[in-house]
Amino acid sequence: MSRFKGKTVFITGASRGIGKAIGLKLAQEGANIVIAAKTAAPHPKLAGTIFTAAEEMEQAGGKALPLVVDVRNEEEVKNAVDKTVETFGGIDILVNNASAIQLTGTLQTDMKRYDLMHQINTRGTFMTSKYCIPHLLNSEIAHVLNLAPPLNMETRWFAPHVAYTMAKFGMSMCVLGMAGEFKGKIAFNALWPKTLIATAAVDMLNGEAFMNKSRNVDIMADCAHIIFSKDKTECSGNFFVDEELLRAEGVSDFGKYAYIPGTKDEDLLVDFFV
């Protein structure tokens, strides 16, 4: 029997991109996937809603619960966690994937956008973790994964976009602190890509040229699966980089992860913070 059959996975921002890919990977093994995201109606520029994602999860072999959740809204997060437990009986895995990005310097960053990034990235991650933890403590596997970078406290990662880096590193600091706070009870880890990943965010920020030099979302889903398969008492407090993790697991051919088939590894664009 699969390790994940009947297990419940709560994923923020799972209507598309990396969050959805992780959900589909686990749904294939019979997991219950909670799609906690804002997109209930079709977006004019972005494909997918919580309902279309739920259909795909069920087609993949899992059970799905689509919930409208803005991770800035405490009541929505609390209600979503309560609905998840009411529906599936508990929570085994949390993926803090929801995030906001704006790559601007200090003078170009308006405070409304600063607040958005910090409310979704840092505060949203902390708050969703806070309300899921009581239920995770009852799980045999109990994993939390934040889509957050290694804590590289170097000027070069802050200078071009201080506000964004602060907000993402806030997610990383949740891993560092909570891994220690709940050691042996819940695993807290971070996962970050070595290269750009072909997501809607990359497409909107940089367009086709950058998408064509990216890897697909499957590499992140495969890495999440590996992390969740590890013992919660032995694998916690790590800042995993996707390619490094897969190489440690014996993978040497990364060709299948190229967004454009045939793209050489050396032609891919390296992501921030690595």
LINWO-V572653 format. One record per residue. N is the residue number from 1. SS is DSSP state (h for helix, s for strand, l for the rest). OMEGA is omega as a letter, one per 20 degrees, with the letter a starting at -180 (* if undefined). Layout:
N/SS/OMEGA + N/SS/OMEGA
//
This chain:
1/l/r + 2/l/r + 3/l/a + 4/l/a + 5/l/r + 6/l/r + 7/l/a + 8/s/a + 9/s/a + 10/s/a + 11/s/r + 12/s/r + 13/l/a + 14/l/a + 15/l/r + 16/l/r + 17/h/a + 18/h/r + 19/h/r + 20/h/a + 21/h/r + 22/h/r + 23/h/r + 24/h/r + 25/h/a + 26/h/r + 27/h/r + 28/l/r + 29/l/r + 30/l/r + 31/l/r + 32/s/a + 33/s/r + 34/s/a + 35/s/a + 36/s/a + 37/s/a + 38/l/a + 39/l/r + 40/l/r + 41/l/a + 42/l/r + 43/l/a + 44/l/a + 45/l/a + 46/l/a + 47/l/r + 48/l/r + 49/l/r + 50/h/a + 51/h/r + 52/h/r + 53/h/r + 54/h/r + 55/h/a + 56/h/r + 57/h/a + 58/h/r + 59/h/a + 60/h/r + 61/l/a + 62/l/r + 63/s/a + 64/s/r + 65/s/r + 66/s/a + 67/s/r + 68/s/a + 69/l/r + 70/l/a + 71/l/r + 72/l/a + 73/l/a + 74/h/a + 75/h/r + 76/h/r + 77/h/r + 78/h/a + 79/h/r + 80/h/r + 81/h/r + 82/h/a + 83/h/r + 84/h/a + 85/h/r + 86/h/a + 87/h/a + 88/h/r + 89/l/a + 90/l/r + 91/l/a + 92/l/a + 93/s/r + 94/s/r + 95/s/r + 96/s/a + 97/l/a + 98/l/a + 99/l/r + 100/l/a + 101/l/r + 102/l/a + 103/l/a + 104/l/r + 105/l/a + 106/l/a + 107/l/a + 108/l/a + 109/l/r + 110/l/a + 111/h/r + 112/h/r + 113/h/r + 114/h/a + 115/h/r + 116/h/a + 117/h/a + 118/h/r + 119/h/a + 120/h/a + 121/h/a + 122/h/a + 123/h/a + 124/h/r + 125/h/r + 126/h/a + 127/h/r + 128/h/r + 129/h/a + 130/h/a + 131/h/r + 132/h/a + 133/h/a + 134/h/r + 135/h/r + 136/h/r + 137/l/r + 138/l/a + 139/l/r + 140/l/a + 141/l/r + 142/l/r + 143/s/r + 144/s/r + 145/s/r + 146/s/r + 147/l/a + 148/l/a + 149/l/r + 150/l/a + 151/l/r + 152/l/a + 153/l/a + 154/l/a + 155/h/a + 156/h/r + 157/h/a + 158/h/a + 159/l/a + 160/l/a + 161/l/a + 162/h/a + 163/h/a + 164/h/a + 165/h/r + 166/h/a + 167/h/r + 168/h/r + 169/h/r + 170/h/r + 171/h/r + 172/h/r + 173/h/r + 174/h/r + 175/h/a + 176/h/a + 177/h/a + 178/h/r + 179/h/r + 180/h/a + 181/h/a + 182/l/a + 183/l/r + 184/l/a + 185/l/r + 186/l/r + 187/s/r + 188/s/r + 189/s/r + 190/s/r + 191/s/a + 192/s/a + 193/l/r + 194/l/r + 195/s/r + 196/l/r + 197/s/a + 198/l/r + 199/l/r + 200/h/a + 201/h/r + 202/h/a + 203/h/a + 204/h/a + 205/h/a + 206/h/r + 207/l/a + 208/h/a + 209/h/r + 210/h/r + 211/h/a + 212/l/r + 213/l/a + 214/l/r + 215/s/r + 216/l/a + 217/l/a + 218/h/a + 219/h/r + 220/h/r + 221/h/r + 222/h/r + 223/h/r + 224/h/r + 225/h/r + 226/h/a + 227/h/a + 228/h/r + 229/l/a + 230/l/a + 231/l/a + 232/l/a + 233/l/a + 234/l/a + 235/l/r + 236/l/r + 237/l/a + 238/l/r + 239/s/a + 240/s/r + 241/s/a + 242/h/a + 243/h/r + 244/h/r + 245/h/a + 246/h/r + 247/h/r + 248/h/r + 249/l/r + 250/l/r + 251/l/r + 252/l/a + 253/l/a + 254/l/a + 255/h/a + 256/h/a + 257/h/r + 258/s/r + 259/l/r + 260/l/a + 261/l/r + 262/l/r + 263/l/a + 264/l/a + 265/h/a + 266/h/r + 267/h/r + 268/l/r + 269/l/a + 270/s/a + 271/l/r + 272/l/r + 273/l/r + 274/l/*
//
